């Protein structure tokens, strides 16, 4: 049975993906909240073999130390899912808090670099697979999201570049760019303001984490010679990063 490492596994897309993959893969679940990792492990270890790693993708030494601490039983990794990442604040570039901007570059861009570099020595050659979670914000810039968009544009470039550089190693690279997905994303972006975060998803049906889990599963289950390079997935009500059809009577 193949082994999958998932970052940001304690909530949202990462958690839904872990649940979806459990019946077919062994799992290495990674996240910052150990209690949430323990809860998910307790739920899924009835289905598959699981280990957990507690680290923050923004902290290089934590990432490398955690990956290096894997037991011999989990040192062959077949699939890496770079899911961890967040938005912090929604403000014009000139008004945005510098710490928020740094957090997005660290988490969304450097986090993928750190984790992938740490995992690559353990990633199976000729049948390995990397899945990077980008965003519609990695394809279109929108006002008040300058640095978040920049961090996701970087993910798009990393996915393309990794696909080129890892070609001779036989490692697939899939980039998945979701539109509006209802997770903790907006709660984090708006600093815990749940009322404001709910307005992002009101008046239409956003994607659910399970929709992304299904997409990731579909990409992983393709024949060995098939590589889904780039997938953009939007809710029906969304046409672009900034165009969403809302019907407040829903």
PyMOL commands that set and color helices and strands:
alter all, ss='L'
color gray80, all
select helices_A, chain A and resi 12-21+34-44+60-68+72-74+98-120+136-138+146-165+167-169+185-189+194-200+209-220
alter helices_A, ss='H'
color red, helices_A
select strands_A, chain A and resi 3-6+26-31+50-54+79-82+129-133+172-178+230-233
alter strands_A, ss='S'
color yellow, strands_A
deselect
rebuild
show_as cartoon
